[in-house]
Amino acid sequence: MQKPPPEVLKSLAIIAKQYPEVLKWLETWNLHELKQLPYALNNPTLQQGRCQVLNEFSRLVKESPELAAKS
């Protein structure tokens, strides 16, 4: 994943702190996609990619307050 610029990290940190329901929603969506992955018969590669992107994005939002504090 491409590292976001500092201003984007700050914005994500604000979202993580002030709107924790957004992070909760991302994590719930990620968990739902992971649970559906074993049943992906038509195009499992597409669902694997979706799971990977959701996982990386939710981790980025979760870690953004610490990352923004470092930069």
C-alpha positions as CSV (number, residue, x, y, z in Angstrom):
1,M,0.0,0.0,0.0
2,Q,1.2,3.5,-0.8
3,K,2.0,5.5,2.3
4,P,-0.4,8.4,2.7
5,P,0.9,11.9,3.1
6,P,1.0,13.5,6.6
7,E,-2.2,15.5,6.0
8,V,-4.1,12.4,5.1
9,L,-2.8,10.6,8.2
10,K,-4.0,13.5,10.3
11,S,-7.4,13.3,8.8
12,L,-7.6,9.6,9.3
13,A,-6.5,10.1,12.9
14,I,-9.3,12.6,13.4
15,I,-11.8,10.1,12.0
16,A,-10.4,7.3,14.3
17,K,-10.7,9.5,17.4
18,Q,-13.8,11.5,16.8
19,Y,-15.8,9.0,14.8
20,P,-14.9,5.5,16.2
21,E,-18.1,4.1,14.7
22,V,-16.4,4.5,11.2
23,L,-13.6,2.2,12.3
24,K,-16.1,-0.2,13.9
25,W,-18.0,-0.3,10.6
26,L,-14.8,-0.9,8.6
27,E,-13.8,-3.8,10.9
28,T,-17.3,-5.3,10.8
29,W,-17.3,-5.1,7.0
30,N,-13.9,-6.7,6.9
31,L,-15.0,-9.5,9.2
32,H,-18.1,-10.1,7.1
33,E,-16.0,-10.3,3.9
34,L,-13.6,-12.7,5.6
35,K,-16.5,-15.0,6.7
36,Q,-17.9,-15.0,3.1
37,L,-14.5,-15.8,1.5
38,P,-14.7,-19.6,1.8
39,Y,-18.0,-19.5,-0.1
40,A,-16.7,-17.4,-3.0
41,L,-17.2,-19.8,-5.9
42,N,-17.5,-17.4,-8.8
43,N,-14.5,-15.2,-8.3
44,P,-12.5,-15.9,-5.2
45,T,-9.6,-13.8,-6.3
46,L,-11.8,-10.7,-6.3
47,Q,-13.0,-11.4,-2.8
48,Q,-9.5,-12.1,-1.6
49,G,-8.4,-8.7,-2.9
50,R,-11.4,-7.0,-1.3
51,C,-10.5,-8.6,2.0
52,Q,-6.9,-7.5,1.7
53,V,-7.8,-3.9,0.9
54,L,-10.3,-3.7,3.7
55,N,-7.8,-5.2,6.2
56,E,-5.1,-2.8,5.2
57,F,-7.4,0.2,5.2
58,S,-9.0,-0.6,8.6
59,R,-5.5,-1.2,10.1
60,L,-4.4,2.2,8.7
61,V,-7.3,4.0,10.2
62,K,-6.8,2.2,13.5
63,E,-3.1,3.0,13.6
64,S,-3.4,6.5,12.2
65,P,-3.4,8.4,15.6
66,E,0.0,6.9,16.4
67,L,1.4,7.4,12.9
68,A,0.2,11.0,12.8
69,A,1.8,11.7,16.1
70,K,5.2,10.4,14.8
71,S,5.1,12.6,11.7
